[in-house]
Amino acid sequence: MNNRNILYAIVGALIVAVGILGYILYQEKKQPEGLQINVGPDGLKIKSK
């Protein structure tokens, strides 16, 4: 029974890892394209995406 529990733990960890990577990729693609303008203490920053 112990080997089966270890197998379930490994499969569960892989499912969680795939879910996290999928969410990160989704967030990256969701970012708008074009220019990003930031105004902060360091001044004005313009990034092209």
Backbone as a ProteinNet text record, in pm:
[ID]
protein_1_A
[PRIMARY]
MNNRNILYAIVGALIVAVGILGYILYQEKKQPEGLQINVGPDGLKIKSK
[TERTIARY]
80.9	0	86	203.9	291.3	337.6	369.3	413.3	302.3	179.5	66.3	47.5	66.9	54.6	161.9	282.3	390.5	357.5	304.1	265.7	158.4	58.1	-47.1	10.7	106.4	168.6	245.6	317.7	394.2	300	194.4	97.7	29.2	-7	-69.1	23.8	151	248	265.7	267	278.7	156.7	39.1	-82.8	-79.7	-36.5	-26.2	76.5	190.4	295.1	246	175.2	121.7	18.2	-63.8	-162.4	-97.1	7.2	77.3	143.7	209.8	274	170.8	57.7	-48.6	-100.1	-116.9	-164	-62.2	65	169.7	170.1	160.3	156.4	32.1	-80.1	-203.3	-185.7	-125.6	-103.5	-10.1	91.2	184.3	112.7	26.9	-42.9	-151.3	-200.8	-309.7	-262.2	-134	-81.6	-104	-146.4	-173.8	-47.1	-65.3	46.7	53.1	166.4	182.1	283.8	256.6	346.8	302.1	399.2	372.4	444.3	369.1	425.6	413.4	527.7	530.6	589	520.6	571.3	595.7	718.6	751.9	859.1	913.8	1016.6	1142.9	1165.7	1283.6	1258.2	1136.5	1103.8	1010.9	1009.1	919.9	991.3	922.8	977.9	877	923.9	839.8	897.3	813.7	856.4	770	833.4	760.8	744.7	623.2	598.5	572.6
-119.7	0	127.2	118.2	234.4	283	191.2	229	300.9	258.8	321.7	464.8	489.2	624.8	716.7	664.6	743.5	776.7	680.5	703.5	811.2	805.3	907.7	1045.8	1051.7	1179.5	1236.4	1151.9	1197.7	1246.9	1170.2	1210.7	1341.1	1354.8	1478.5	1597.7	1579.4	1688.7	1728.8	1631.4	1663	1739	1701.1	1771.9	1915.9	1936	2072.9	2153.5	2093.6	2164.1	2203.8	2114.7	2145.9	2257.6	2254.6	2360.7	2496.3	2499.7	2625.9	2678.4	2590.4	2634.2	2683.9	2617.1	2661.9	2799.2	2823.1	2953.4	3063.2	3034.4	3132.9	3167.1	3065.4	3091.3	3170.1	3141.4	3215.9	3363.2	3390.6	3528.6	3602.1	3533.9	3596.1	3633.8	3547.4	3575.8	3680.8	3696.8	3790	3934.5	3956.8	4092.8	4162.6	4287.5	4359.2	4385.9	4392	4422.3	4573.4	4619.3	4760.9	4824.5	4946.8	5020.5	5012.6	5007.2	5013.9	5136.7	5227	5351.1	5348	5360	5361	5492.8	5553.3	5675	5641.4	5656.2	5621.9	5713.2	5676.9	5761.3	5773.9	5676.5	5682	5762.1	5809.7	5887	5810.1	5848.2	5790.2	5676.1	5559.6	5444.4	5400.1	5379.6	5333.9	5203.4	5098.4	4967.8	4929.9	4875.2	4824.3	4674.4	4625.9	4481.6	4419.6
0	0	0	56.6	67	-70.6	-161.4	-295.5	-371.3	-350.5	-418.9	-369.2	-241.2	-187	-244.2	-259.5	-318.2	-463.4	-535.3	-674.9	-684.6	-597.1	-596.6	-565	-474.4	-439.3	-558.3	-629.9	-746.2	-856.5	-883.9	-986.1	-946.4	-819.9	-772.5	-786.6	-754.1	-766.8	-912.7	-1002.4	-1145.1	-1195.7	-1150.3	-1191.5	-1142.3	-1019.1	-965.5	-1044.1	-1076.8	-1151.5	-1290.3	-1358.5	-1490.6	-1480	-1376.7	-1357.3	-1335.2	-1255	-1227.9	-1354.6	-1430	-1554.5	-1655.5	-1663.4	-1753.4	-1715.2	-1585.5	-1539.3	-1570.8	-1552.2	-1582	-1731	-1816	-1959.8	-1998.8	-1935.7	-1962.6	-1925.6	-1811.9	-1769.3	-1865.1	-1915.8	-2010.4	-2140.1	-2189.3	-2315	-2296.2	-2174.6	-2147.4	-2145.7	-2130	-2123.3	-2257.2	-2252.9	-2377.7	-2458.1	-2588.6	-2677	-2699.4	-2746.5	-2774.9	-2682.2	-2643.2	-2556.3	-2411.4	-2322.1	-2179.3	-2126.2	-2064.1	-2011.9	-1860.2	-1791.1	-1645.3	-1596.8	-1501	-1437.8	-1291.8	-1247	-1109.6	-1056.1	-943.1	-881.5	-967.5	-1054.5	-1141.7	-1269	-1288.2	-1407.1	-1498.6	-1623.3	-1724.5	-1795	-1804.5	-1875.1	-1980.4	-2101.1	-2210.9	-2263.5	-2264.8	-2314.9	-2433.7	-2535.4	-2651.5	-2634.3	-2654.7	-2638.5	-2772.1
[MASK]
+++++++++++++++++++++++++++++++++++++++++++++++++

